[in-house]
Amino acid sequence: MNAFTFGTSIRKSFGVASSEPKPEASSVDMAWLVLEAANDLGDEAAIAACRRVIDASLNGTPAPPSDVHLIAEYFR
């Protein structure tokens, strides 16, 4: 093993050195970002949607597709 190959297999397993595209932020990560913005703006509907997505993630259940769509499109 030389210095150039050391740790390569570990980096590839996390997608750092591989040619695979990095995954986008999960809906939960987006929900936290949108929740912060929605709180600042007083957007009660978005706050409720974010809470449902976060709660679903914590419970291990799928989030409602309408809530995920609202979160994904919030900043567009």
All heavy atoms as a GROMACS GRO file, in nm:
protein
  565
    1MET      N    1   0.085  -0.117   0.000
    1MET     CA    2   0.000   0.000   0.000
    1MET      C    3   0.090   0.123   0.000
    1MET      O    4   0.181   0.134   0.078
    1MET     CB    5  -0.088  -0.003   0.125
    1MET     CG    6  -0.183   0.112   0.129
    1MET     SD    7  -0.292   0.111   0.272
    1MET     CE    8  -0.403  -0.017   0.227
    2ASN      N    9   0.059   0.216  -0.088
    2ASN     CA   10   0.136   0.339  -0.090
    2ASN      C   11   0.050   0.455  -0.041
    2ASN      O   12  -0.066   0.440  -0.011
    2ASN     CB   13   0.193   0.365  -0.231
    2ASN     CG   14   0.085   0.384  -0.334
    2ASN    OD1   15  -0.022   0.434  -0.302
    2ASN    ND2   16   0.112   0.344  -0.456
    3ALA      N   17   0.108   0.571  -0.035
    3ALA     CA   18   0.039   0.688   0.019
    3ALA      C   19  -0.079   0.730  -0.068
    3ALA      O   20  -0.172   0.791  -0.018
    3ALA     CB   21   0.137   0.804   0.033
    4PHE      N   22  -0.076   0.695  -0.196
    4PHE     CA   23  -0.184   0.737  -0.286
    4PHE      C   24  -0.308   0.651  -0.273
    4PHE      O   25  -0.418   0.697  -0.300
    4PHE     CB   26  -0.136   0.738  -0.431
    4PHE     CG   27  -0.029   0.837  -0.456
    4PHE    CD1   28   0.101   0.796  -0.482
    4PHE    CD2   29  -0.056   0.973  -0.451
    4PHE    CE1   30   0.200   0.889  -0.504
    4PHE    CE2   31   0.043   1.065  -0.472
    4PHE     CZ   32   0.173   1.024  -0.498
    5THR      N   33  -0.294   0.526  -0.230
    5THR     CA   34  -0.411   0.439  -0.219
    5THR      C   35  -0.462   0.428  -0.077
    5THR      O   36  -0.569   0.374  -0.055
    5THR     CB   37  -0.377   0.298  -0.269
    5THR    OG1   38  -0.270   0.245  -0.192
    5THR    CG2   39  -0.341   0.299  -0.415
    6PHE      N   40  -0.389   0.478   0.018
    6PHE     CA   41  -0.431   0.468   0.158
    6PHE      C   42  -0.560   0.546   0.180
    6PHE      O   43  -0.570   0.664   0.152
    6PHE     CB   44  -0.322   0.521   0.251
    6PHE     CG   45  -0.357   0.508   0.396
    6PHE    CD1   46  -0.355   0.383   0.456
    6PHE    CD2   47  -0.395   0.617   0.470
    6PHE    CE1   48  -0.389   0.369   0.589
    6PHE    CE2   49  -0.429   0.604   0.603
    6PHE     CZ   50  -0.426   0.479   0.662
    7GLY      N   51  -0.662   0.479   0.230
    7GLY     CA   52  -0.788   0.544   0.260
    7GLY      C   53  -0.881   0.563   0.143
    7GLY      O   54  -0.990   0.612   0.159
    8THR      N   55  -0.841   0.521   0.023
    8THR     CA   56  -0.925   0.540  -0.095
    8THR      C   57  -1.054   0.461  -0.084
    8THR      O   58  -1.161   0.512  -0.116
    8THR     CB   59  -0.849   0.500  -0.222
    8THR    OG1   60  -0.730   0.576  -0.229
    8THR    CG2   61  -0.933   0.524  -0.345
    9SER      N   62  -1.046   0.339  -0.035
    9SER     CA   63  -1.168   0.258  -0.026
    9SER      C   64  -1.266   0.319   0.073
    9SER      O   65  -1.387   0.312   0.053
    9SER     CB   66  -1.134   0.115   0.014
    9SER     OG   67  -1.076   0.113   0.143
   10ILE      N   68  -1.218   0.380   0.177
   10ILE     CA   69  -1.308   0.444   0.273
   10ILE      C   70  -1.375   0.565   0.209
   10ILE      O   71  -1.495   0.584   0.221
   10ILE     CB   72  -1.231   0.485   0.400
   10ILE    CG1   73  -1.183   0.361   0.474
   10ILE    CG2   74  -1.317   0.572   0.490
   10ILE    CD1   75  -1.091   0.389   0.588
   11ARG      N   76  -1.297   0.648   0.138
   11ARG     CA   77  -1.357   0.765   0.074
   11ARG      C   78  -1.458   0.724  -0.031
   11ARG      O   79  -1.561   0.787  -0.046
   11ARG     CB   80  -1.248   0.853   0.014
   11ARG     CG   81  -1.172   0.932   0.116
   11ARG     CD   82  -1.088   1.040   0.050
   11ARG     NE   83  -1.002   0.994  -0.056
   11ARG     CZ   84  -0.879   0.949  -0.040
   11ARG    NH1   85  -0.826   0.942   0.079
   11ARG    NH2   86  -0.807   0.910  -0.143
   12LYS      N   87  -1.430   0.617  -0.106
   12LYS     CA   88  -1.525   0.574  -0.208
   12LYS      C   89  -1.655   0.528  -0.147
   12LYS      O   90  -1.761   0.548  -0.204
   12LYS     CB   91  -1.464   0.462  -0.293
   12LYS     CG   92  -1.362   0.513  -0.392
   12LYS     CD   93  -1.314   0.403  -0.482
   12LYS     CE   94  -1.211   0.458  -0.578
   12LYS     NZ   95  -1.159   0.353  -0.664
   13SER      N   96  -1.650   0.468  -0.030
   13SER     CA   97  -1.774   0.421   0.030
   13SER      C   98  -1.864   0.537   0.072
   13SER      O   99  -1.984   0.521   0.084
   13SER     CB  100  -1.743   0.332   0.151
   13SER     OG  101  -1.687   0.408   0.255
   14PHE      N  102  -1.808   0.653   0.094
   14PHE     CA  103  -1.889   0.769   0.128
   14PHE      C  104  -1.916   0.859   0.008
   14PHE      O  105  -1.973   0.965   0.022
   14PHE     CB  106  -1.820   0.851   0.239
   14PHE     CG  107  -1.821   0.782   0.370
   14PHE    CD1  108  -1.706   0.727   0.421
   14PHE    CD2  109  -1.938   0.770   0.443
   14PHE    CE1  110  -1.706   0.661   0.541
   14PHE    CE2  111  -1.940   0.704   0.565
   14PHE     CZ  112  -1.824   0.650   0.614
   15GLY      N  113  -1.872   0.820  -0.111
   15GLY     CA  114  -1.899   0.896  -0.230
   15GLY      C  115  -1.805   1.013  -0.253
   15GLY      O  116  -1.826   1.091  -0.343
   16VAL      N  117  -1.700   1.026  -0.173
   16VAL     CA  118  -1.610   1.139  -0.187
   16VAL      C  119  -1.523   1.125  -0.310
   16VAL      O  120  -1.509   1.218  -0.388
   16VAL     CB  121  -1.522   1.154  -0.061
   16VAL    CG1  122  -1.418   1.263  -0.080
   16VAL    CG2  123  -1.609   1.183   0.059
   17ALA      N  124  -1.465   1.007  -0.330
   17ALA     CA  125  -1.374   0.988  -0.442
   17ALA      C  126  -1.441   0.919  -0.560
   17ALA      O  127  -1.378   0.896  -0.661
   17ALA     CB  128  -1.252   0.907  -0.397
   18SER      N  129  -1.566   0.884  -0.547
   18SER     CA  130  -1.632   0.814  -0.656
   18SER      C  131  -1.688   0.914  -0.756
   18SER      O  132  -1.696   1.033  -0.730
   18SER     CB  133  -1.744   0.725  -0.601
   18SER     OG  134  -1.847   0.806  -0.552
   19SER      N  135  -1.729   0.860  -0.870
   19SER     CA  136  -1.784   0.946  -0.974
   19SER      C  137  -1.935   0.965  -0.957
   19SER      O  138  -1.998   1.033  -1.037
   19SER     CB  139  -1.755   0.886  -1.111
   19SER     OG  140  -1.817   0.759  -1.121
   20GLU      N  141  -1.994   0.903  -0.853
   20GLU     CA  142  -2.136   0.919  -0.831
   20GLU      C  143  -2.168   1.061  -0.787
   20GLU      O  144  -2.093   1.121  -0.712
   20GLU     CB  145  -2.182   0.824  -0.720
   20GLU     CG  146  -2.165   0.678  -0.752
   20GLU     CD  147  -2.202   0.592  -0.632
   20GLU    OE1  148  -2.252   0.646  -0.532
   20GLU    OE2  149  -2.180   0.472  -0.641
   21PRO      N  150  -2.280   1.115  -0.834
   21PRO     CA  151  -2.318   1.248  -0.787
   21PRO      C  152  -2.356   1.241  -0.640
   21PRO      O  153  -2.410   1.141  -0.594
   21PRO     CB  154  -2.439   1.284  -0.873
   21PRO     CG  155  -2.491   1.154  -0.921
   21PRO     CD  156  -2.374   1.060  -0.929
   22LYS      N  157  -2.328   1.347  -0.568
   22LYS     CA  158  -2.363   1.352  -0.427
   22LYS      C  159  -2.514   1.369  -0.416
   22LYS      O  160  -2.573   1.445  -0.492
   22LYS     CB  161  -2.292   1.467  -0.358
   22LYS     CG  162  -2.143   1.447  -0.350
   22LYS     CD  163  -2.078   1.559  -0.276
   22LYS     CE  164  -1.928   1.536  -0.272
   22LYS     NZ  165  -1.859   1.646  -0.209
   23PRO      N  166  -2.576   1.301  -0.321
   23PRO     CA  167  -2.720   1.317  -0.306
   23PRO      C  168  -2.754   1.457  -0.256
   23PRO      O  169  -2.676   1.518  -0.185
   23PRO     CB  170  -2.757   1.212  -0.202
   23PRO     CG  171  -2.631   1.183  -0.130
   23PRO     CD  172  -2.520   1.209  -0.227
   24GLU      N  173  -2.871   1.504  -0.296
   24GLU     CA  174  -2.916   1.634  -0.249
   24GLU      C  175  -2.956   1.622  -0.103
   24GLU      O  176  -2.969   1.513  -0.049
   24GLU     CB  177  -3.035   1.680  -0.333
   24GLU     CG  178  -2.997   1.711  -0.475
   24GLU     CD  179  -3.114   1.770  -0.551
   24GLU    OE1  180  -3.201   1.833  -0.489
   24GLU    OE2  181  -3.117   1.753  -0.672
   25ALA      N  182  -2.977   1.734  -0.041
   25ALA     CA  183  -3.019   1.732   0.099
   25ALA      C  184  -3.149   1.654   0.112
   25ALA      O  185  -3.236   1.660   0.026
   25ALA     CB  186  -3.038   1.874   0.148
   26SER      N  187  -3.162   1.580   0.218
   26SER     CA  188  -3.284   1.502   0.239
   26SER      C  189  -3.400   1.597   0.269
   26SER      O  190  -3.382   1.714   0.301
   26SER     CB  191  -3.263   1.405   0.354
   26SER     OG  192  -3.259   1.474   0.476
   27SER      N  193  -3.518   1.541   0.260
   27SER     CA  194  -3.635   1.625   0.287
   27SER      C  195  -3.636   1.674   0.431
   27SER      O  196  -3.687   1.782   0.459
   27SER     CB  197  -3.763   1.547   0.255
   27SER     OG  198  -3.770   1.430   0.332
   28VAL      N  199  -3.575   1.598   0.522
   28VAL     CA  200  -3.570   1.642   0.662
   28VAL      C  201  -3.476   1.761   0.676
   28VAL      O  202  -3.507   1.858   0.746
   28VAL     CB  203  -3.526   1.527   0.754
   28VAL    CG1  204  -3.512   1.574   0.897
   28VAL    CG2  205  -3.624   1.411   0.746
   29ASP      N  206  -3.360   1.754   0.610
   29ASP     CA  207  -3.268   1.867   0.615
   29ASP      C  208  -3.332   1.992   0.556
   29ASP      O  209  -3.320   2.102   0.609
   29ASP     CB  210  -3.138   1.836   0.540
   29ASP     CG  211  -3.058   1.725   0.606
   29ASP    OD1  212  -3.073   1.707   0.729
   29ASP    OD2  213  -2.980   1.659   0.536
   30MET      N  214  -3.402   1.973   0.443
   30MET     CA  215  -3.471   2.086   0.383
   30MET      C  216  -3.581   2.138   0.474
   30MET      O  217  -3.604   2.258   0.483
   30MET     CB  218  -3.531   2.047   0.248
   30MET     CG  219  -3.428   2.028   0.139
   30MET     SD  220  -3.501   2.003  -0.024
   30MET     CE  221  -3.581   1.846  -0.005
   31ALA      N  222  -3.648   2.046   0.544
   31ALA     CA  223  -3.757   2.086   0.633
   31ALA      C  224  -3.705   2.177   0.744
   31ALA      O  225  -3.771   2.275   0.780
   31ALA     CB  226  -3.825   1.963   0.692
   32TRP      N  227  -3.587   2.147   0.797
   32TRP     CA  228  -3.530   2.232   0.902
   32TRP      C  229  -3.499   2.372   0.849
   32TRP      O  230  -3.522   2.472   0.915
   32TRP     CB  231  -3.405   2.170   0.963
   32TRP     CG  232  -3.438   2.060   1.059
   32TRP    CD1  233  -3.423   1.925   1.040
   32TRP    CD2  234  -3.493   2.075   1.191
   32TRP    NE1  235  -3.465   1.857   1.151
   32TRP    CE2  236  -3.508   1.946   1.246
   32TRP    CE3  237  -3.531   2.184   1.267
   32TRP    CZ2  238  -3.560   1.924   1.372
   32TRP    CZ3  239  -3.582   2.162   1.394
   32TRP    CH2  240  -3.596   2.035   1.446
   33LEU      N  241  -3.446   2.379   0.726
   33LEU     CA  242  -3.415   2.510   0.665
   33LEU      C  243  -3.543   2.589   0.640
   33LEU      O  244  -3.550   2.709   0.668
   33LEU     CB  245  -3.338   2.491   0.535
   33LEU     CG  246  -3.198   2.434   0.548
   33LEU    CD1  247  -3.140   2.402   0.410
   33LEU    CD2  248  -3.108   2.531   0.622
   34VAL      N  249  -3.642   2.522   0.584
   34VAL     CA  250  -3.768   2.589   0.555
   34VAL      C  251  -3.838   2.629   0.684
   34VAL      O  252  -3.897   2.737   0.693
   34VAL     CB  253  -3.859   2.498   0.468
   34VAL    CG1  254  -3.998   2.556   0.455
   34VAL    CG2  255  -3.796   2.479   0.330
   35LEU      N  256  -3.828   2.544   0.787
   35LEU     CA  257  -3.891   2.576   0.915
   35LEU      C  258  -3.834   2.706   0.973
   35LEU      O  259  -3.910   2.791   1.021
   35LEU     CB  260  -3.869   2.461   1.015
   35LEU     CG  261  -3.928   2.479   1.154
   35LEU    CD1  262  -4.080   2.495   1.146
   35LEU    CD2  263  -3.891   2.362   1.242
   36GLU      N  264  -3.705   2.723   0.962
   36GLU     CA  265  -3.643   2.847   1.011
   36GLU      C  266  -3.696   2.969   0.934
   36GLU      O  267  -3.734   3.070   0.993
   36GLU     CB  268  -3.492   2.839   1.001
   36GLU     CG  269  -3.420   2.958   1.058
   36GLU     CD  270  -3.269   2.944   1.054
   36GLU    OE1  271  -3.218   2.834   1.030
   36GLU    OE2  272  -3.203   3.048   1.074
   37ALA      N  273  -3.698   2.957   0.801
   37ALA     CA  274  -3.747   3.068   0.719
   37ALA      C  275  -3.895   3.093   0.743
   37ALA      O  276  -3.939   3.209   0.753
   37ALA     CB  277  -3.721   3.039   0.572
   38ALA      N  278  -3.973   2.987   0.752
   38ALA     CA  279  -4.117   3.001   0.773
   38ALA      C  280  -4.147   3.064   0.908
   38ALA      O  281  -4.240   3.144   0.921
   38ALA     CB  282  -4.185   2.866   0.760
   39ASN      N  283  -4.068   3.030   1.010
   39ASN     CA  284  -4.084   3.094   1.140
   39ASN      C  285  -4.058   3.244   1.131
   39ASN      O  286  -4.131   3.324   1.188
   39ASN     CB  287  -3.991   3.032   1.244
   39ASN     CG  288  -4.050   2.910   1.309
   39ASN    OD1  289  -4.170   2.902   1.332
   39ASN    ND2  290  -3.965   2.813   1.338
   40ASP      N  291  -3.952   3.280   1.058
   40ASP     CA  292  -3.920   3.422   1.041
   40ASP      C  293  -4.030   3.496   0.967
   40ASP      O  294  -4.057   3.613   0.997
   40ASP     CB  295  -3.788   3.439   0.966
   40ASP     CG  296  -3.667   3.395   1.047
   40ASP    OD1  297  -3.679   3.380   1.171
   40ASP    OD2  298  -3.560   3.374   0.986
   41LEU      N  299  -4.094   3.430   0.872
   41LEU     CA  300  -4.197   3.494   0.791
   41LEU      C  301  -4.338   3.478   0.849
   41LEU      O  302  -4.432   3.540   0.800
   41LEU     CB  303  -4.195   3.436   0.649
   41LEU     CG  304  -4.067   3.459   0.569
   41LEU    CD1  305  -4.070   3.380   0.440
   41LEU    CD2  306  -4.050   3.608   0.542
   42GLY      N  307  -4.352   3.394   0.950
   42GLY     CA  308  -4.484   3.371   1.008
   42GLY      C  309  -4.574   3.288   0.920
   42GLY      O  310  -4.696   3.300   0.926
   43ASP      N  311  -4.516   3.202   0.838
   43ASP     CA  312  -4.591   3.118   0.744
   43ASP      C  313  -4.636   2.991   0.816
   43ASP      O  314  -4.566   2.891   0.820
   43ASP     CB  315  -4.502   3.084   0.624
   43ASP     CG  316  -4.574   3.011   0.513
   43ASP    OD1  317  -4.688   2.965   0.535
   43ASP    OD2  318  -4.514   3.001   0.404
   44GLU      N  319  -4.757   2.997   0.873
   44GLU     CA  320  -4.808   2.887   0.956
   44GLU      C  321  -4.826   2.757   0.878
   44GLU      O  322  -4.803   2.649   0.932
   44GLU     CB  323  -4.939   2.929   1.023
   44GLU     CG  324  -4.923   3.044   1.121
   44GLU     CD  325  -4.833   3.010   1.239
   44GLU    OE1  326  -4.834   2.895   1.285
   44GLU    OE2  327  -4.761   3.101   1.284
   45ALA      N  328  -4.870   2.765   0.753
   45ALA     CA  329  -4.891   2.644   0.673
   45ALA      C  330  -4.758   2.572   0.649
   45ALA      O  331  -4.751   2.449   0.660
   45ALA     CB  332  -4.957   2.679   0.541
   46ALA      N  333  -4.654   2.647   0.618
   46ALA     CA  334  -4.523   2.587   0.594
   46ALA      C  335  -4.465   2.531   0.725
   46ALA      O  336  -4.401   2.425   0.724
   46ALA     CB  337  -4.427   2.689   0.533
   47ILE      N  338  -4.487   2.600   0.835
   47ILE     CA  339  -4.439   2.552   0.965
   47ILE      C  340  -4.503   2.417   0.997
   47ILE      O  341  -4.435   2.322   1.037
   47ILE     CB  342  -4.470   2.654   1.076
   47ILE    CG1  343  -4.384   2.779   1.056
   47ILE    CG2  344  -4.446   2.594   1.214
   47ILE    CD1  345  -4.422   2.896   1.145
   48ALA      N  346  -4.632   2.406   0.974
   48ALA     CA  347  -4.703   2.280   1.000
   48ALA      C  348  -4.652   2.168   0.910
   48ALA      O  349  -4.632   2.054   0.955
   48ALA     CB  350  -4.853   2.300   0.982
   49ALA      N  351  -4.629   2.199   0.782
   49ALA     CA  352  -4.577   2.099   0.689
   49ALA      C  353  -4.439   2.052   0.731
   49ALA      O  354  -4.409   1.932   0.728
   49ALA     CB  355  -4.574   2.155   0.547
   50CYS      N  356  -4.354   2.144   0.771
   50CYS     CA  357  -4.219   2.109   0.815
   50CYS      C  358  -4.224   2.020   0.938
   50CYS      O  359  -4.151   1.921   0.947
   50CYS     CB  360  -4.138   2.234   0.847
   50CYS     SG  361  -4.098   2.334   0.704
   51ARG      N  362  -4.311   2.053   1.030
   51ARG     CA  363  -4.323   1.971   1.152
   51ARG      C  364  -4.372   1.831   1.119
   51ARG      O  365  -4.326   1.733   1.180
   51ARG     CB  366  -4.416   2.040   1.251
   51ARG     CG  367  -4.352   2.162   1.312
   51ARG     CD  368  -4.442   2.225   1.415
   51ARG     NE  369  -4.373   2.340   1.476
   51ARG     CZ  370  -4.435   2.434   1.544
   51ARG    NH1  371  -4.565   2.429   1.561
   51ARG    NH2  372  -4.366   2.532   1.596
   52ARG      N  373  -4.464   1.819   1.023
   52ARG     CA  374  -4.512   1.685   0.985
   52ARG      C  375  -4.401   1.604   0.921
   52ARG      O  376  -4.387   1.483   0.948
   52ARG     CB  377  -4.632   1.697   0.892
   52ARG     CG  378  -4.759   1.739   0.963
   52ARG     CD  379  -4.880   1.726   0.872
   52ARG     NE  380  -4.875   1.816   0.757
   52ARG     CZ  381  -4.927   1.938   0.754
   52ARG    NH1  382  -4.988   1.987   0.861
   52ARG    NH2  383  -4.920   2.010   0.645
   53VAL      N  384  -4.319   1.667   0.837
   53VAL     CA  385  -4.208   1.596   0.772
   53VAL      C  386  -4.104   1.553   0.875
   53VAL      O  387  -4.055   1.440   0.874
   53VAL     CB  388  -4.144   1.682   0.661
   53VAL    CG1  389  -4.015   1.622   0.611
   53VAL    CG2  390  -4.242   1.701   0.546
   54ILE      N  391  -4.071   1.642   0.966
   54ILE     CA  392  -3.972   1.610   1.070
   54ILE      C  393  -4.026   1.501   1.162
   54ILE      O  394  -3.954   1.405   1.195
   54ILE     CB  395  -3.934   1.738   1.149
   54ILE    CG1  396  -3.859   1.834   1.057
   54ILE    CG2  397  -3.851   1.703   1.272
   54ILE    CD1  398  -3.844   1.975   1.112
   55ASP      N  399  -4.151   1.511   1.203
   55ASP     CA  400  -4.211   1.408   1.288
   55ASP      C  401  -4.215   1.272   1.219
   55ASP      O  402  -4.188   1.169   1.280
   55ASP     CB  403  -4.352   1.448   1.331
   55ASP     CG  404  -4.353   1.560   1.434
   55ASP    OD1  405  -4.247   1.585   1.496
   55ASP    OD2  406  -4.459   1.624   1.450
   56ALA      N  407  -4.251   1.272   1.091
   56ALA     CA  408  -4.254   1.147   1.016
   56ALA      C  409  -4.115   1.084   1.010
   56ALA      O  410  -4.100   0.962   1.024
   56ALA     CB  411  -4.306   1.171   0.874
   57SER      N  412  -4.013   1.166   0.994
   57SER     CA  413  -3.876   1.115   0.991
   57SER      C  414  -3.839   1.053   1.125
   57SER      O  415  -3.777   0.947   1.130
   57SER     CB  416  -3.781   1.229   0.958
   57SER     OG  417  -3.652   1.204   1.005
   58LEU      N  418  -3.877   1.119   1.234
   58LEU     CA  419  -3.843   1.067   1.366
   58LEU      C  420  -3.920   0.939   1.399
   58LEU      O  421  -3.870   0.854   1.471
   58LEU     CB  422  -3.873   1.173   1.473
   58LEU     CG  423  -3.785   1.298   1.467
   58LEU    CD1  424  -3.835   1.403   1.565
   58LEU    CD2  425  -3.641   1.263   1.496
   59ASN      N  426  -4.040   0.926   1.343
   59ASN     CA  427  -4.122   0.807   1.366
   59ASN      C  428  -4.090   0.693   1.270
   59ASN      O  429  -4.142   0.584   1.285
   59ASN     CB  430  -4.271   0.841   1.356
   59ASN     CG  431  -4.315   0.935   1.466
   59ASN    OD1  432  -4.260   0.932   1.576
   59ASN    ND2  433  -4.413   1.018   1.436
   60GLY      N  434  -4.010   0.722   1.168
   60GLY     CA  435  -3.976   0.621   1.069
   60GLY      C  436  -4.086   0.593   0.969
   60GLY      O  437  -4.090   0.488   0.907
   61THR      N  438  -4.175   0.688   0.951
   61THR     CA  439  -4.284   0.674   0.855
   61THR      C  440  -4.260   0.769   0.738
   61THR      O  441  -4.188   0.868   0.752
   61THR     CB  442  -4.420   0.706   0.920
   61THR    OG1  443  -4.415   0.839   0.970
   61THR    CG2  444  -4.451   0.610   1.034
   62PRO      N  445  -4.318   0.740   0.623
   62PRO     CA  446  -4.301   0.832   0.510
   62PRO      C  447  -4.377   0.962   0.533
   62PRO      O  448  -4.487   0.962   0.591
   62PRO     CB  449  -4.358   0.755   0.391
   62PRO     CG  450  -4.438   0.645   0.447
   62PRO     CD  451  -4.391   0.620   0.586
   63ALA      N  452  -4.318   1.069   0.490
   63ALA     CA  453  -4.381   1.200   0.502
   63ALA      C  454  -4.486   1.216   0.393
   63ALA      O  455  -4.474   1.159   0.284
   63ALA     CB  456  -4.277   1.310   0.489
   64PRO      N  457  -4.590   1.292   0.421
   64PRO     CA  458  -4.692   1.316   0.318
   64PRO      C  459  -4.628   1.383   0.195
   64PRO      O  460  -4.554   1.481   0.208
   64PRO     CB  461  -4.790   1.411   0.386
   64PRO     CG  462  -4.768   1.392   0.532
   64PRO     CD  463  -4.624   1.357   0.548
   65PRO      N  464  -4.656   1.330   0.075
   65PRO     CA  465  -4.596   1.386  -0.046
   65PRO      C  466  -4.626   1.534  -0.066
   65PRO      O  467  -4.542   1.609  -0.116
   65PRO     CB  468  -4.657   1.303  -0.159
   65PRO     CG  469  -4.703   1.177  -0.095
   65PRO     CD  470  -4.738   1.213   0.047
   66SER      N  471  -4.743   1.580  -0.026
   66SER     CA  472  -4.777   1.722  -0.044
   66SER      C  473  -4.688   1.809   0.043
   66SER      O  474  -4.648   1.918   0.001
   66SER     CB  475  -4.924   1.746  -0.012
   66SER     OG  476  -4.951   1.706   0.122
   67ASP      N  477  -4.655   1.762   0.162
   67ASP     CA  478  -4.566   1.838   0.250
   67ASP      C  479  -4.424   1.841   0.196
   67ASP      O  480  -4.357   1.945   0.199
   67ASP     CB  481  -4.566   1.779   0.392
   67ASP     CG  482  -4.698   1.798   0.463
   67ASP    OD1  483  -4.777   1.886   0.421
   67ASP    OD2  484  -4.723   1.725   0.560
   68VAL      N  485  -4.378   1.727   0.146
   68VAL     CA  486  -4.243   1.722   0.088
   68VAL      C  487  -4.235   1.814  -0.033
   68VAL      O  488  -4.136   1.886  -0.051
   68VAL     CB  489  -4.205   1.577   0.050
   68VAL    CG1  490  -4.072   1.572  -0.024
   68VAL    CG2  491  -4.200   1.489   0.175
   69HIS      N  492  -4.341   1.818  -0.114
   69HIS     CA  493  -4.343   1.906  -0.231
   69HIS      C  494  -4.339   2.052  -0.189
   69HIS      O  495  -4.265   2.132  -0.247
   69HIS     CB  496  -4.467   1.877  -0.315
   69HIS     CG  497  -4.478   1.964  -0.436
   69HIS    ND1  498  -4.397   1.948  -0.546
   69HIS    CD2  499  -4.559   2.068  -0.464
   69HIS    CE1  500  -4.427   2.040  -0.636
   69HIS    NE2  501  -4.526   2.114  -0.589
   70LEU      N  502  -4.415   2.088  -0.088
   70LEU     CA  503  -4.416   2.226  -0.040
   70LEU      C  504  -4.276   2.266   0.007
   70LEU      O  505  -4.228   2.374  -0.025
   70LEU     CB  506  -4.515   2.241   0.076
   70LEU     CG  507  -4.529   2.382   0.132
   70LEU    CD1  508  -4.674   2.408   0.170
   70LEU    CD2  509  -4.440   2.407   0.250
   71ILE      N  510  -4.211   2.177   0.080
   71ILE     CA  511  -4.077   2.207   0.131
   71ILE      C  512  -3.976   2.219   0.018
   71ILE      O  513  -3.893   2.310   0.016
   71ILE     CB  514  -4.035   2.099   0.232
   71ILE    CG1  515  -4.118   2.115   0.360
   71ILE    CG2  516  -3.886   2.104   0.263
   71ILE    CD1  517  -4.108   1.999   0.455
   72ALA      N  518  -3.984   2.127  -0.079
   72ALA     CA  519  -3.888   2.128  -0.190
   72ALA      C  520  -3.902   2.253  -0.276
   72ALA      O  521  -3.804   2.303  -0.332
   72ALA     CB  522  -3.907   2.004  -0.275
   73GLU      N  523  -4.024   2.307  -0.286
   73GLU     CA  524  -4.048   2.422  -0.371
   73GLU      C  525  -4.054   2.554  -0.294
   73GLU      O  526  -4.081   2.658  -0.354
   73GLU     CB  527  -4.182   2.402  -0.446
   73GLU     CG  528  -4.183   2.280  -0.536
   73GLU     CD  529  -4.088   2.294  -0.654
   73GLU    OE1  530  -4.076   2.406  -0.708
   73GLU    OE2  531  -4.028   2.192  -0.690
   74TYR      N  532  -4.028   2.555  -0.168
   74TYR     CA  533  -4.048   2.673  -0.084
   74TYR      C  534  -3.964   2.793  -0.127
   74TYR      O  535  -4.012   2.904  -0.130
   74TYR     CB  536  -4.019   2.641   0.063
   74TYR     CG  537  -4.069   2.747   0.158
   74TYR    CD1  538  -4.204   2.753   0.191
   74TYR    CD2  539  -3.983   2.840   0.214
   74TYR    CE1  540  -4.252   2.851   0.277
   74TYR    CE2  541  -4.031   2.937   0.301
   74TYR     CZ  542  -4.164   2.942   0.332
   74TYR     OH  543  -4.211   3.039   0.417
   75PHE      N  544  -3.840   2.771  -0.161
   75PHE     CA  545  -3.750   2.883  -0.195
   75PHE      C  546  -3.748   2.915  -0.343
   75PHE      O  547  -3.674   3.002  -0.387
   75PHE     CB  548  -3.608   2.854  -0.147
   75PHE     CG  549  -3.596   2.851   0.003
   75PHE    CD1  550  -3.566   2.734   0.069
   75PHE    CD2  551  -3.617   2.966   0.078
   75PHE    CE1  552  -3.555   2.730   0.206
   75PHE    CE2  553  -3.607   2.964   0.216
   75PHE     CZ  554  -3.575   2.846   0.280
   76ARG      N  555  -3.827   2.848  -0.423
   76ARG     CA  556  -3.826   2.873  -0.568
   76ARG      C  557  -3.922   2.978  -0.607
   76ARG      O  558  -4.012   3.017  -0.554
   76ARG     CB  559  -3.858   2.744  -0.644
   76ARG     CG  560  -3.745   2.648  -0.627
   76ARG     CD  561  -3.772   2.523  -0.700
   76ARG     NE  562  -3.665   2.430  -0.664
   76ARG     CZ  563  -3.638   2.322  -0.729
   76ARG    NH1  564  -3.709   2.290  -0.834
   76ARG    NH2  565  -3.544   2.243  -0.691
   0.00000   0.00000   0.00000
